[in-house]
């Protein structure tokens, strides 16, 4: 078989995803990624862990959503996704088909997990770093030019202490140009204001005002963001060297 370059592989995968996924097409993408390829009957039987959550009874997965989720997680098992010029565009094309909304120039590192991609709304030029977990059952809206650091956890539901089957869901909203640093935790139903910063390791239990920095457990406002008079695009939220992958 003739060797294929990365751009050729990405183009082939993109065409398959755009055409709508079934067992055969999902198998083809796994093959192109260099992953083990289950038989089509096995793929037809697979069910995701998220499909056993109660909210999935109200919002059942379509076949295509199931396979897009499967490919997102399967990609991390492929050595090829260690190549950033393959993995970043790959995740972007999956997100554009799976998320409720995915803006331009979306960048997402390895090991990012979410349980309901169809409840995610992501703006333009968003960057999510490695190991982040998005519990998106209650919905997550991420604004434009938001940066989310490694191992951030965003939670959108909680359980009653007296009856574990009683659940409360609450959408988390991250305003434009906000930044969430390493290991921060955001609880359900909260809003992180525009240009706000959540310091590393913080546990956020209440709304964060725009253009302020919060830190601690629980997080408290410690000061205004040092913008030196800059706002929005002047803050230069370019995530990689020379704004790589933020060029369209």
Buried (B, 14 or more C-beta within 10 A) or exposed (E): EEEEEEEEBBEBBBEBBEEEBBBEBBBBBBEBBEBEBBEEEEBEEEEBEBBEBEBBEEEEBEEBBBBBBBBBBBBBEBEBBEEBEBBBBBBBBBBBBBBBEBBBBBBBBBBBBBBBBBBBBBBBBBBBBEBBBBBBBBBBBBBBBBBBBBBBBBBBBBEEEEEEEEBEBBBBBBBBBBBBBBBBBBBBBBBBBBBBBBBBBBBBEBBBBBBBBBBEEEBEBEEBBEEEEEEEEEBEBBBEEEEEBBEE
